[in-house]
Amino acid sequence: MGDNGRVEPVTAGTEGGPRGWRAATRAALYGPDGFYRGPEGPAGHFRTSVHASPLFAEAVARLLCRVDEALGRPAVLDFVDMAAGRGELAAGVLAALPADVAARTRACAVELAGRPGGLDRRIEWRAEPPERTTGLLFANEWLDNVPLEVAEVDPEGVPRLVLVGDDGTERLGPPVTGPEAEWLARWWPLAGERPVTDGGEAMTEGEATPGAAPEAASGAGLRAEIGLPRDLAWASAVGTLARGLAVAVDYAHTAGARPPFGTLTGFREGRGTTPVPDGSCDITAHVALDACAAACPLPGTRLLPQRAALRALGLTGSRPPLALASTDPAGYVRALAAASEAAELVAPGGLGDFGWLLQPVGIPDVLADAV
């Protein structure tokens, strides 16, 4: 994974003491001894769609072929894998492409960790995406690891930055102001919040709901993750495409269905855990993909659940016909295994619920059949 946000962190607290979640997460994940610098890589701690089945890379390869056709089969076709982990997706896509397409494909893995040994030599390894590419930019579970600030409403109804120590202990810090406050107001308004002046003083609160308890009226305890760094990181990545398609795939939520207490969590060795910014675990939060889309407004932008996108790319999870078991037993077993893997990728309540943000740049919608 990689943090390619291009805005300066908003920090608070004293050096060595509690600080904003954005600075703490950046150090914990991407610092010299950070979680993503470890030799085991993401696959050592959790399964993404890439790790769940090679069928995912095959579906992305088919998507790249659709982009290739929409581009008129250019002499050089770019595939940019954002937050590439250990290069598993890029390698899988190259292996799944038809020979004539693979011969024209220039694959690039974007990742802050060092290049893993044994990776296909055709894959370029970079810390930043290349400029002026023509093809498919694909970000699978990148944005959820772009660090961000967390806000919580205090008993007076004021959204404040949440500060965190290296041991995970939290306390409330200064009020959220400036661009972060504007983002909250537009994309994740917190019930009962009071507007704050540039000087950090709460302004007069509007009328509370008659009969409501003070905590309910103020919204005390409600939390939000301020997705501004992700919006800017995504807009920057999409801006590297000269023509083609940009796709972000992630745990997501949209306006009207924001979780009231946020989604910040940790993962270690395949299990969810309390997020502690000491480098021992992954730290992740779901993505406001609608805000990311608005940060880079383009014609043809679409938001889809993963199940719809993958079904349009040929993955259904349907069991093979039982008659195949008698005519080709080995083929039936292989087809049954593939169907099981595909079913996991499109399953409601699981990977199938991931959001896909698709933004074409100078080409028509290549997933028009996805509904």
N, C-alpha and C positions, 0 to 999 in steps of 0.2 A: 504494500500500500504506500501511498505517498501524500504529503501535504504540499500541494501546489497552490495554496491560496496566496494572493499577492497583495495583502493588506497587512499593515502592522498590527501586532496584537494589542488588545486593550488589557492592560494589567492593573492590578491594585495590590495593596499590601506592601510590606517591606521585603527587602531582598532576603531570601532564605526563609521567609515566612509565608503565610497564606497569600495566594495570588489568584487571578481569574482562571477559570477552567481552560480558557484557550491557551494561555501560556503554559499552564501546568501540563495539559495534554500534549502540546507540541514537544516539550522536553521529554515526557514519558514515552512517547511513541517514536519520535524521530531524532532525539538527542544521541550523543555518542554511544550511550549504553541503552538506547531505547528499545522498546518492545519489537519494533519492526527491523531492528538491526540484527536480531538473533538468527543463528544459522538455520533453525527449523522453519522459519517463514510463517506466513499466515496459516498454511495447511496444518501446522503442528498444533493449532489451537482451535480452529473452527473450520467448518465446511461451507464454502461458497458454492454457487451453482457450477462453477468451473471444476471444483473438486468432487462434486456429487456424481458427475457422469461426463464422459467424453462427448455425449450427445449435445451438450451445451455448446461446446466449441464447434461441433459440426453445424449446429443451427446458426451460429455467428458467421461461419464460413459461407453458408447459403445467403445470409444477409449481405455479406461483402460481395458476393456474386451479383446480387440484385443491384447494389450500388454501382458495381462495375458496368452493368448493362445501362443503367441510367446515365452514367458518365460517358457512354459511347466507347467503352473498352479502351481506356487510355494506355499509353505505352508504359507508364509507371502508375501502379495502383497502390496507394498507401493504406496500411492498417496500423493504427496507433492504439496501443493497449495501455490505457491510463491505470496507474496503481497496479502494476503488473505482477506484484508478489514475487514469485520465482519464475515468471515467464510461461506458466502453464497454458494460459489461454492463447497467447501468441503462437506457441509451438503447436497447440492443438488445431488452431485455425489453419496454419500453413500445411499441416499434415492432411487436413480434410479438403483442401481446395483442389479443384480439377487442375491437372498438370499445366494447361495453357494459362490459367489464371495465376497459379502459384509462380510461374516463371516471370510474371510481370509485377508481382506483389513485393513491395518494400515494407517489411514488418519492423515496427519500432516498439519496444517496451519502455514505458516511462515509470521509473521507480527510484526512490532515494537510496535504498539498500544497494549493495554492490552486486555486480553481475554474478549469477550462480554458475558454478562449474558445470560443464557438459551441455549448456544450452545451445540449441541450434545456431550455428554461426551466421545464418541468414538474418537473425534477429538483432537489430541494433539496440543497444542499451543506453538510455539517457535519463538524466534527472529532470528534464523539462521536455515538453512535446516539441517536435520540430515545427517550423513555420511554413506556411503556404503549402499544405499538403492537399492531396486530391484522393479522396477515398472515404474510409470509415474510421472515425474516432470513437472508441468504445471504452466506457468507464464503468467497469463492474465493481460495485462496492468500493468506490473511491470516495465519494462525497461524504459518506457517513463517518469517515475518518479524517476529514478536514476539520481541525479543531475550531471550536466556537465558544462563545461566552454563554453562561447559564444565568438566567434572571429568576428571581423569586419575589413575590409580593410580600411586603412587610405588613404588620398589623394596621398601619395607617393607610394601606392601599398603594404604597409607592413601590414600583418594581426596582429592585436593587441587584447589582451584580452579586453572584455567589462566589465567595473566595474559598479556596481549598488548600490545605496543607499537603505535604508529600505523603502523609499517612491517611489521607482521604477525609480528614475532619473539615467540616464546612462551617462558615459563618457568613452573615450578610455583610456586604461592603457598600460602596457608594451607590447612589441612584444611577440608573441607566439614563444616559443623555446622548445627544447628538445623533449621528446616523444610526446607531444601535437602537435608540428609542424610536426613531422614525420607522425602522424596520419592524419593530414590535407592534407599533400602532397599526401598520398596514397589514402585516402577515400573521401576527399571533397576538392579538389584543388580549390582555389579561383582565378578567372580570374585576370591576371595582377599582382598577388602577387610577391613580391621580396623576395628571400631567406634572412634569417637573421642569423648572426653569433651567437655563444654562448654568445658573449658580448652584444648582442642586437642591433648592428649597421646594418643597411641595406646594403647589398652588391650592386654591380653595377647592375642596371636594364637592361634587354635585350631590344632590339629594340621594340619600341611601334609600333602598327599597323599604317601604313602611313595614315595620314589624320584624325586619331582618336582624339577626344577631350581628354584633360588630365584626366578628371574623368573616361572616358570610358577606356582609356589605362591602368589606375591604378587599375580599378575595385573598386574604392572608394565606400563604402557603402554596398558592398556585405558582407553577413554574413554566418556563419556556426556554427553548434553546434558540439563540439569536443567530439565524442562518446567514447573515450578511457575508461572512468570509466564503461560504460555499457558493453563494450567488456570484461573487466576484471571481472565484476560482473557475467556476463553470463557464462564465462569459469569456474569460481569458482563454480557456481551452478551446471553446468553439471558435474563437477568433483566429485560431491557427489554421482553420480549414479554409482553403481557397474554394473548393467545391466538394460536395459529398454529403455525408450524414454524420451527425454527432448523436451518440446515444449514452445516456446515463441510466444505470440500473442499480436500484438500491431499495432498502426498507424506506418507506415513504409515507407521508400524510399530506393532506391538502386542507385548505381553508374550510372551516366548518366541521372538521374532524380532528382538530389538534388535540393531543392527549393533555389533560389538565395539569398533570404533574411532570410532563416531559418524558423523555425516553432514554436519558443518559444511563449507560450500563457498561459493564466490563465482561470480558471473556478470557478464560484461561483454561487450557487443556480440554477444550470441548465443552466447557460448562459456563453458564452465566455466573457472574460474581459481582460484588460491589466494586464500582469503579474506584481504583486507587491509583493516583498518578505517580507511581514509583518505578515504572518500567516493567512491572511484573505481569501486567495483563493488557489486553486490548481495551481501548476506551472508545466507545462508539455511541452515536445518537442518530435516530431516524432523520430523514431529509425532507424538508419542505420543497418538494420538486416543483410545485407551482410557482414558488418564488424564484427558483433557479431559471425556470422557463421565462419568466417576465424580465429577468435580468439581461436576457439576450433575445429580445422579441424577433422572431423570424416567421415568415409565412409557412404554413404547413406543420407547425409545432403540434405534437400530440403527446398525451399522457395515456399509457395503456398499462394494464396489469400484465405481469410476465406471462401468465397462462395464455392470454390472447396473442401476444407477440410470438411466443414459441409455437403455438398451434398454427399460426399463419406461416411459420417457417418449417412446418412438417412434423412437429412433435405433438402427439395426441395422448399418449399413454394408454391407448386402446390395446386390449389383449389380442393376440393373434388368433385366427380361427382354430377351433379345436380339431378340425379335420387335418390340419397340418401335422398334428402329433402322430397320426398314423402313417402319413405319406413321407414325412421328413422329421423324425423325432429330434435329431440334433438341431435342425433348423428351428423347430418349435421351441426348444429350450432357449436358444439364442434370442429368438424373437420375444419370448416371455421375459427374459432378463432385460432386454432393451425397453420393453413396455413398462416394466417396473421402474427403471431409471427415469424414463420420460414422465411417468406419473408423479414421481417425486418433484421433478422440475416444474410441473404445472399444478401441483396440489393446492387447493384452497386451504388457508390456514398455515401454509408453509411457504416454500420458495415461489409458488405460483402467485402469491400476493405481492411480490416485489413490484415496484413501479418502474416502468420504462418511460423515460423522457426522450422523445425523438425530435431532432431539429435538423431538417434538411437545409443545405446551403447550395442553392443554385441547381437543385435537381427536384423532380417530382417525388411525391410520397411513395416510397418503395414497399411500405407495409399497408397499403390501402385496403388489403383484404383482411386485415386484423380488426376484429370487432369485439 
